[in-house]
Amino acid sequence: MPLCVFDIFEDGTAQVPDDDQLTGPGRYRWWHYDLSDPALAPWLADHLPEIPAGALLQPEPRPRREEHDLSPKPPPPRPRLSITGLAAGTAVIGIVIAAATNNLVKSGLAGFVGNRQTGFLVGIPMVFSLAAGLLVAWLQ
């Protein structure tokens, strides 16, 4: 049951209607309801289509809309490996440089502490390791 109804006209004036039609002679008809009135739901079901009647009975009365942006999105940023923002590619190159330095030092120590043949036996696998690391860095 509406508490009050007004016909609102173009010039801003309002008039209480003498009928119970959903629309009136004004620009629009303003209906004011008491949502706590138990007779409201049956009255709305009898006088309004299902969707507006249901919308008026919702606990959150403000209608919402959502915008959907269908434009192409830029690719996500490359993963970072630290708080300071170290990029994954930079980290891989740094690791390869560190591993190459480690390999060269170990090969040199093996040749210095042992003999030349030991240096070659240690150095050859380390050269393959260095080549694999450089390949990984290049593929980044």
Backbone torsions as a table, in degrees:
resi	resn	phi	psi	omega
1	MET	NA	128.0	177.4
2	PRO	-73.7	144.7	173.9
3	LEU	-76.1	-44.0	178.0
4	CYS	-153.9	157.0	-178.6
5	VAL	-137.3	138.6	178.4
6	PHE	-134.8	140.8	167.0
7	ASP	-91.8	123.4	-179.9
8	ILE	-104.0	125.9	-175.7
9	PHE	-101.4	167.8	-177.9
10	GLU	-54.4	-38.1	-175.9
11	ASP	-82.1	4.6	177.8
12	GLY	91.2	-3.4	178.3
13	THR	-79.1	157.5	-179.7
14	ALA	-128.5	151.0	-179.9
15	GLN	-143.7	138.1	175.9
16	VAL	-77.3	123.5	-178.1
17	PRO	-75.4	159.2	178.0
18	ASP	-107.4	14.5	176.7
19	ASP	-129.0	175.3	179.6
20	ASP	-116.4	28.3	176.5
21	GLN	-72.5	153.7	-179.2
22	LEU	-69.8	-29.3	178.4
23	THR	-122.8	160.9	-179.6
24	GLY	-137.6	-165.7	-175.9
25	PRO	-77.1	-14.3	-178.0
26	GLY	-79.0	-176.1	177.6
27	ARG	-62.5	-42.2	173.4
28	TYR	-152.4	164.2	178.0
29	ARG	-111.4	123.9	-178.6
30	TRP	-94.1	123.5	178.1
31	TRP	-112.0	133.7	178.4
32	HIS	-120.6	127.1	-174.2
33	TYR	-118.6	156.5	170.0
34	ASP	-101.3	105.1	-175.5
35	LEU	-66.5	-17.2	179.0
36	SER	-86.2	-6.0	-179.9
37	ASP	-73.3	119.7	-179.1
38	PRO	-65.8	-18.4	179.8
39	ALA	-83.7	-5.6	-175.9
40	LEU	-68.0	-46.3	-176.8
41	ALA	-58.5	-48.3	178.0
42	PRO	-64.3	-36.4	-179.9
43	TRP	-64.6	-44.0	179.1
44	LEU	-64.0	-40.2	179.6
45	ALA	-62.6	-32.5	180.0
46	ASP	-80.3	-27.7	-171.5
47	HIS	-109.7	-18.2	-176.5
48	LEU	-123.7	155.5	171.2
49	PRO	-62.3	162.6	-172.1
50	GLU	-59.3	-44.4	-175.1
51	ILE	-66.2	-51.2	178.3
52	PRO	-65.7	-34.4	177.8
53	ALA	-62.8	-45.1	178.5
54	GLY	-64.5	-38.5	-179.7
55	ALA	-64.3	-38.0	-179.7
56	LEU	-68.1	-24.0	-178.1
57	LEU	-92.6	-2.7	-179.8
58	GLN	-66.3	145.0	179.5
59	PRO	-67.7	-27.8	176.6
60	GLU	-108.5	101.4	-169.5
61	PRO	-80.1	-11.5	-175.9
62	ARG	-81.6	120.1	178.5
63	PRO	-65.9	150.7	-178.8
64	ARG	-123.2	156.5	170.7
65	ARG	-139.9	150.1	178.6
66	GLU	-121.7	135.5	176.5
67	GLU	-93.3	138.3	178.2
68	HIS	-116.3	114.6	179.4
69	ASP	-89.9	111.5	-177.2
70	LEU	-98.7	8.1	179.3
71	SER	-71.3	154.1	-179.1
72	PRO	-63.0	140.0	-179.3
73	LYS	-96.1	147.1	174.4
74	PRO	-67.9	155.0	179.9
75	PRO	-63.5	150.9	-180.0
76	PRO	-64.7	153.4	179.9
77	PRO	-65.4	152.9	178.1
78	ARG	-64.7	148.7	-178.2
79	PRO	-63.3	145.0	177.4
80	ARG	-108.2	148.1	-174.8
81	LEU	-107.7	3.1	179.9
82	SER	-154.6	168.4	178.8
83	ILE	-64.5	-33.0	-178.1
84	THR	-77.2	-5.4	174.1
85	GLY	93.1	32.7	178.4
86	LEU	-70.5	121.3	-178.7
87	ALA	-73.1	153.5	-178.4
88	ALA	-61.1	-41.9	179.4
89	GLY	-62.3	-41.6	178.0
90	THR	-63.5	-40.5	179.9
91	ALA	-64.1	-41.5	-179.8
92	VAL	-63.2	-43.8	179.7
93	ILE	-63.2	-41.7	177.7
94	GLY	-62.0	-40.7	179.4
95	ILE	-66.5	-41.5	179.4
96	VAL	-63.8	-42.0	178.3
97	ILE	-63.2	-43.0	179.2
98	ALA	-64.2	-41.8	179.7
99	ALA	-66.5	-39.0	178.9
100	ALA	-64.2	-43.4	177.8
101	THR	-61.4	-43.7	178.6
102	ASN	-60.0	-44.3	179.6
103	ASN	-62.2	-44.5	-178.7
104	LEU	-64.5	-41.2	179.5
105	VAL	-65.1	-44.6	-179.7
106	LYS	-64.8	-40.2	177.8
107	SER	-64.0	-43.5	178.7
108	GLY	-62.7	-43.3	178.5
109	LEU	-64.5	-39.9	179.3
110	ALA	-63.0	-41.2	178.5
111	GLY	-70.4	-34.9	-177.9
112	PHE	-75.8	-46.4	-176.9
113	VAL	-76.5	-42.7	-179.0
114	GLY	-90.6	-119.2	175.8
115	ASN	-139.8	-176.1	-175.3
116	ARG	-63.2	-41.0	-179.3
117	GLN	-63.2	-41.1	177.5
118	THR	-62.9	-41.0	177.5
119	GLY	-58.4	-42.5	178.3
120	PHE	-68.7	-40.4	-179.8
121	LEU	-63.7	-35.2	177.5
122	VAL	-80.4	-38.1	-174.2
123	GLY	-70.4	-35.7	-176.0
124	ILE	-61.8	-49.8	177.1
125	PRO	-62.7	-32.0	-179.8
126	MET	-71.4	-31.4	175.1
127	VAL	-65.9	-41.7	176.1
128	PHE	-63.1	-39.4	177.0
129	SER	-62.5	-42.9	178.3
130	LEU	-63.0	-42.2	179.8
131	ALA	-63.6	-41.1	178.4
132	ALA	-64.0	-41.2	179.4
133	GLY	-64.9	-41.5	177.8
134	LEU	-64.6	-36.3	176.3
135	LEU	-63.0	-43.9	177.7
136	VAL	-61.5	-44.3	179.8
137	ALA	-63.8	-39.5	179.6
138	TRP	-66.6	-37.4	179.9
139	LEU	-72.1	-17.1	177.1
140	GLN	-66.7	NA	NA
